[in-house]
Amino acid sequence: MARLVPALLMALGLLLAGCATSTRTMGMGPFGNGDRLVTVVVSEDRAVIRRECVDIPSAGPILGCHLWRRVFEPGVGAVQLVKIVRFTDTMPSTFSLEIDVHELCHAIAALQPIPDPCHADNGGVIESAASAAIRWR
């Protein structure tokens, strides 16, 4: 019996680990107060989506939302910060998510009268593949 308990605990741990869901959050385009121009939350957990997208009107289950807030940046003026939250059935790689967030950052910056802050975090180098030294334009 003494040998059975550790084996059961290990099996239970593996079972629970297999049931765990994943959530990734990434932001880009820094501003002076620590905020980011764009933040993306991707999750396999619908509870995360419900919590992040609270008070969003929907006729069915909420699978994502976009939230924004306006901040005042000295020397720039009003800036819209955007947060995109979405459900996924398969988590994107860190590499893929970093590219998505970077390109969204450029899109959001282009729609506002601000200097583009999207290379300020990483100098245009994909951090998740730093050994490959891949650069954005």
Backbone as a ProteinNet text record, in pm:
[ID]
protein_1_A
[PRIMARY]
MARLVPALLMALGLLLAGCATSTRTMGMGPFGNGDRLVTVVVSEDRAVIRRECVDIPSAGPILGCHLWRRVFEPGVGAVQLVKIVRFTDTMPSTFSLEIDVHELCHAIAALQPIPDPCHADNGGVIESAASAAIRWR
[TERTIARY]
82.1	0	86.5	197.8	284.9	340.5	363.3	412	301.5	180.9	67.7	33.7	49.2	12.1	94.2	227.2	302.1	265.2	241.7	204.7	69.2	-25.8	-157.2	-146.5	-65.1	-46.5	16.6	113.3	175.9	74.9	-4.5	-105.6	-208.3	-250	-345.4	-285.7	-160.5	-93.7	-86.8	-53.3	-48.7	-186.5	-286.8	-423.9	-466.9	-440.5	-477.8	-398	-271.9	-190.7	-245.1	-296.3	-354.3	-482.8	-549.5	-674.9	-652.4	-531.8	-503.9	-520	-572.8	-585.4	-476.4	-453.9	-344.3	-396.3	-328.1	-357	-224.7	-218.6	-99.2	-140.6	-59.6	-81.3	47.4	33.8	151.2	111.5	199.1	173.7	292.2	264.7	370.3	336	439	420.8	414.3	527.8	526.3	500.2	435.8	417.8	477.4	499.4	571.4	520.2	392.4	336.4	335	399.3	402.9	294.3	198.1	94.5	152.8	81.7	118.7	9.1	48	-49.4	-144.7	-90.8	-170.8	-137.2	-241.9	-227.3	-319.9	-268.1	-349.1	-350	-469.5	-487.8	-550.7	-485.2	-536.8	-549.4	-666.4	-686.5	-770	-739	-820.5	-927.6	-928.7	-1018.9	-1130	-1250.9	-1363	-1390.8	-1354.2	-1372.7	-1284.9	-1166.8	-1079	-1145.5	-1202.5	-1269.1	-1387.8	-1469	-1584.9	-1539.3	-1433.2	-1383	-1327.2	-1251.5	-1192.3	-1296.5	-1397.5	-1497.3	-1627.8	-1619.2	-1738	-1813.2	-1944.1	-2033.7	-2029.4	-1984.2	-1987.3	-2118.3	-2205.3	-2331.5	-2308.6	-2383.8	-2369.2	-2497.2	-2533.6	-2650.8	-2616.9	-2490.6	-2447	-2323.6	-2254.1	-2132.9	-2027.9	-1961.4	-1858.1	-1728.3	-1676.4	-1551.9	-1437.3	-1467.6	-1363.6	-1423.2	-1335.8	-1379.9	-1258.6	-1286.4	-1179.9	-1222	-1128.1	-1151.5	-1052.9	-1089.3	-996.5	-1016.6	-912.9	-921.5	-829.2	-869.2	-794.4	-704.7	-578.8	-485	-424.5	-373.4	-306	-156.4	-86.6	58.5	122	204.3	268.8	347	328.6	396.1	330.6	231.1	163.2	14.9	-47.7	-191.4	-266.3	-392.2	-476.4	-437.5	-428.1	-392.5	-492	-540	-628.1	-541.8	-550.4	-483.9	-585.4	-545.3	-636.9	-597.1	-697.3	-678	-770	-711.7	-788.5	-783.4	-900.5	-912.8	-982.7	-927	-993.2	-973.8	-1075.1	-1071.5	-1001.1	-936	-875.4	-891	-895.7	-898.3	-757	-661.9	-521.2	-436.3	-349.2	-266.3	-165	-149.5	-44.9	91.4	192.6	328.1	361.8	460.6	506.5	553.2	622.4	670.9	554.7	451.5	335.1	261	241.4	171.8	250.2	380.6	463.3	450.3	446.3	427.2	289.9	184.4	49.2	40.3	92.8	86.1	165.7	279	361.8	287.9	228.7	157.4	31.8	-37.5	-152.3	-106.8	7.7	61.8	80.6	140.2	157.7	22.8	-75.5	-207.4	-273.3	-268.6	-329.8	-254.7	-122.8	-43.9	-72.3	-88.6	-111.1	-242.4	-337.2	-468.4	-474.2	-361.7	-358.3	-243.9	-259	-152.7	-39.9	25.8	133.7	255.4	372.6	489.2	472	505.4	489.1	582.5	526.6	610.2	638.9	609.1	606.3	742.6	849.8	983.5	1057.4	991.4	1056.7	1081.6	998	1015.7	1135.3	1154.5	1250.4	1341.7	1337.4	1422.2	1392.9	1273.8	1236.9	1286.3	1336.9	1385.3	1285.5	1245.2	1153.4	1226.1	1179	1247.5	1234.9	1124.4	1105.7	1194.2	1253.8	1345.3	1473.3	1521.5	1637	1759.6	1772.4	1889.7	1886.1	1765.5	1754.9	1772.3	1767	1784.3	1694.3	1568.8	1470.5	1429.5	1434.2	1398.4	1270.7	1191.7	1072	1107.6	1018	1030.3	924.5
-120.1	0	126.4	124.6	242	278.3	179.8	207	257.8	222.2	258.5	407.9	466.5	607	701.2	691.1	781.1	761.7	637.7	611.5	674.5	665.9	727.2	879.3	937.1	1082.7	1129.3	1053.4	1089.1	1078.4	973.5	957.1	1069.3	1107.9	1217.2	1348.4	1373.3	1494.7	1500	1389.4	1385.2	1406.9	1348.6	1365	1510.7	1574.5	1715.3	1805.6	1775.2	1856.2	1847.8	1736.1	1719.8	1798	1830.1	1905.4	2055.8	2097.8	2239.9	2312.9	2433.1	2516.6	2621.8	2680.3	2774.4	2911.8	3014.6	3152.8	3223.8	3300.4	3380.7	3525.8	3613.6	3757.3	3820.4	3907.4	3975.4	4117.7	4212.4	4351.3	4410.9	4515.5	4582.6	4730.4	4811.8	4954.9	5025.9	5038.4	5094.2	5244.6	5284.6	5425.4	5450.2	5575.4	5613.5	5554.9	5529.5	5481.3	5329.3	5259.2	5113	5046.8	5125.4	5070.4	5032.4	4948.1	4909.5	4954.3	4994.1	5034.7	4919.7	4798.4	4680.1	4569.4	4506.1	4387.3	4281.7	4160.1	4049	3938.9	3890.1	3777.7	3665.3	3550.4	3433.4	3321.8	3257.9	3155.7	3038.8	2922.8	2803.3	2790.9	2883.6	2880.3	2983.7	2936.4	3028.9	3115.9	3069.9	3151.9	3277.1	3264.6	3380.8	3479.4	3428.8	3515.5	3585.9	3511.3	3572.8	3680.1	3653.8	3749.1	3875	3858.3	3972.7	4053.3	3984.9	4049.1	4075.4	4105.2	4130.7	4252.3	4246.2	4353.6	4378.1	4280.6	4290.8	4228.2	4303.8	4245.9	4136.5	4027.4	3916.7	3834.7	3786.6	3700.8	3555.4	3521.9	3384.8	3384.4	3272.4	3267.3	3366.5	3431.3	3528.4	3452.9	3467	3401.4	3501	3626.9	3728.6	3866.9	3963.6	4102.7	4192.3	4318.4	4418.5	4526.4	4570.5	4673.7	4785.7	4905.9	5016.8	5116.8	5193.5	5306	5415.1	5534.4	5652.1	5699.3	5724.4	5780	5905.6	5991.5	6111.6	6091.4	6099.7	6082.3	6220.6	6265.2	6396	6408.5	6519.5	6545.4	6480.8	6397.7	6326.9	6360.8	6359.4	6384.1	6256.3	6250.4	6134.7	6016	5900.1	5776.2	5668.2	5592.2	5478.5	5354.5	5293.9	5166.8	5056.3	4951	4845.4	4712.9	4642	4507.4	4414.2	4310.6	4211.2	4082	4026.7	3902.4	3802.6	3680.7	3582.8	3441.7	3362.2	3219.7	3147.7	3037.9	2955.5	2808.8	2724.6	2580.6	2523.5	2598.6	2558.2	2682.4	2678.2	2794	2819.4	2946.8	2979.6	2968.6	2947	2947.1	3088.1	3099.9	3231.6	3312.9	3247.5	3310.7	3370.3	3291.4	3335	3448.7	3435.7	3539.1	3669.6	3661.4	3782.2	3855.2	3780.7	3843.2	3908.7	3838.1	3894.1	4023.3	4022.6	4140.9	4256.3	4226.6	4330.3	4396	4315.7	4371.8	4447.2	4397.9	4471.6	4604.9	4606.1	4729.8	4833.5	4793	4886.8	4936.2	4847.4	4886.8	4988.2	4965	5056.7	5190.2	5185.6	5309.2	5390.8	5323.6	5394.8	5470.7	5430.1	5494.6	5611.1	5643.7	5750.7	5847.1	5973.4	6071.5	6063.2	5946.4	5924.4	5867.4	5886.4	5817.3	5666.5	5583.8	5439.2	5384.4	5327.7	5277.7	5126.9	5064.9	4918.5	4851.8	4928	4869.3	4906.9	4985.6	5031.7	4919	4814.9	4702.9	4616.3	4592.4	4489.6	4531	4657.1	4702.6	4636.3	4578.4	4513.2	4370.9	4312.8	4174.5	4086.4	3977.3	3882.5	3817.6	3842.2	3793.7	3643.1	3584.7	3441	3361.2	3426.4	3359.9	3441.5	3491.8	3581.5	3518	3386.3	3322.4	3330.9	3343.3	3354.3	3499.2	3593.6	3736.9	3783	3747.4	3788.1	3930.7	4016.9	4157.7	4191.1	4278	4332.1	4459	4499.4	4630	4720.3
0	0	0	72.4	80	-56.2	-142.5	-277.6	-369.1	-340.6	-424.2	-413.5	-295.7	-274.2	-363	-366.9	-456.5	-603.9	-642.9	-782.2	-813.7	-722.3	-742.8	-747.9	-661.9	-662.6	-793.2	-843.8	-970.4	-1084.8	-1086.4	-1191.3	-1185	-1065	-1049.1	-1098.7	-1067.6	-1114.8	-1266.2	-1330.5	-1476.4	-1536.7	-1475.2	-1523.4	-1514.5	-1401.6	-1384.3	-1476.2	-1498.6	-1589.6	-1730.8	-1769.3	-1902	-1918.7	-1809.1	-1814	-1805.5	-1776	-1759.4	-1891.6	-1881.7	-2000.6	-1996.9	-2109.3	-2122	-2160.3	-2111.9	-2147.4	-2170.6	-2277.4	-2305.8	-2321.4	-2265.3	-2277.6	-2327.7	-2427.4	-2481.3	-2518.7	-2489.6	-2524.5	-2598	-2675	-2750.2	-2766.1	-2782.5	-2801.5	-2667.5	-2597.6	-2461.9	-2458.3	-2350	-2318.7	-2181	-2148.8	-2028.7	-1898.7	-1887.7	-1761.5	-1751.3	-1844.4	-1839.7	-1922.1	-1971.2	-2057.7	-2192.5	-2264.7	-2400.7	-2496.2	-2616.5	-2717.5	-2748.6	-2760	-2790.6	-2691.7	-2639.2	-2556.2	-2613.5	-2629.1	-2679.8	-2574.5	-2543.1	-2451.9	-2533.5	-2537.2	-2607.9	-2505.1	-2500.3	-2398.3	-2448.5	-2395.7	-2417.3	-2309.5	-2216.5	-2101.7	-2120.6	-2140.8	-2162.3	-2040.4	-1922.9	-1802.6	-1810.3	-1867	-1884.9	-1980	-2088	-2185.8	-2120.3	-2045.8	-1977.1	-1879.2	-1804.7	-1704.9	-1772.8	-1880.2	-1950.4	-2027.7	-2080.5	-2167.2	-2092.2	-1966.5	-1885.5	-1940.6	-1935.7	-1980.7	-2131.7	-2208.5	-2354.1	-2400.3	-2468.7	-2513.3	-2618.1	-2604.6	-2698.3	-2700.3	-2818.7	-2832.8	-2803.5	-2797	-2772.5	-2685.1	-2684.3	-2602.9	-2654.2	-2562.5	-2600	-2625.2	-2745.8	-2783.6	-2796.7	-2776.2	-2782.9	-2774.5	-2757.6	-2753.1	-2772.1	-2798.2	-2796	-2698.2	-2621.8	-2521.7	-2550.2	-2519.5	-2540	-2428.7	-2409.4	-2315.3	-2364.8	-2334.9	-2379.6	-2265.3	-2299.6	-2202.5	-2263.8	-2178.8	-2226.8	-2213	-2322.8	-2324.3	-2341.8	-2246.4	-2258.4	-2390	-2454.5	-2579.9	-2701.1	-2677.3	-2787	-2789	-2672.3	-2661.4	-2628.3	-2667.8	-2637.9	-2725.8	-2663.4	-2733.4	-2692.5	-2791.3	-2764.2	-2743.9	-2625.9	-2599.4	-2626.3	-2694.3	-2736.7	-2673.1	-2624.3	-2570.5	-2648.6	-2706.7	-2781.9	-2702.8	-2675.7	-2599.8	-2689.2	-2700.4	-2785.3	-2734.3	-2759.7	-2728.9	-2843	-2811.6	-2915.3	-2879	-2980	-2954.5	-2953.1	-3007.1	-3007.7	-2985.6	-2887.5	-2856.8	-2968.3	-3007	-3104.5	-3037.3	-3115.7	-3061.3	-3014.2	-2930.1	-2885.7	-3005.7	-3097.7	-3220.5	-3300.1	-3322.8	-3400.3	-3329.5	-3199	-3123.4	-3126	-3116.3	-3118.7	-3252.4	-3360.9	-3492.5	-3500.7	-3455.9	-3458.8	-3378.7	-3257.2	-3170.9	-3232.6	-3290.1	-3352.8	-3469.5	-3556.2	-3671.7	-3628.6	-3526.7	-3472.1	-3413.6	-3350.6	-3294.8	-3405.2	-3517	-3628.9	-3681.8	-3691.1	-3741.7	-3649.6	-3519.9	-3422.7	-3421.4	-3429.1	-3430.8	-3556.4	-3670.3	-3796.9	-3797.7	-3715.6	-3712	-3614	-3554	-3455.4	-3488.4	-3448.9	-3476.7	-3373.3	-3368.2	-3271.8	-3343.9	-3286.5	-3339.9	-3314.4	-3411	-3398.7	-3289.9	-3180.2	-3070.5	-3079.1	-3192	-3197.9	-3203.3	-3225.1	-3221.6	-3093.5	-3007.7	-2885.4	-2785.9	-2787.1	-2694.3	-2729.7	-2859.3	-2899.2	-3015	-3054.2	-3163.1	-3296.3	-3309.3	-3434.1	-3446.7	-3337.5	-3339.9	-3266.1	-3329.1	-3264.8	-3148.9	-3027.3	-2908.3	-2890.6	-2934	-2915.6	-3009.9	-3107.7	-3200.2	-3211.5	-3097.1	-3096.2	-3160	-3148.4	-3207.5	-3359.5	-3416.1	-3560.6	-3605.5	-3511.1	-3538.3	-3654.2	-3644.8	-3746.6	-3716.5	-3816.8	-3798.6	-3873.1	-3809.8	-3873.7	-3946.5	-4030.9	-4095.7	-4041.9
[MASK]
+++++++++++++++++++++++++++++++++++++++++++++++++++++++++++++++++++++++++++++++++++++++++++++++++++++++++++++++++++++++++++++++++++++++++

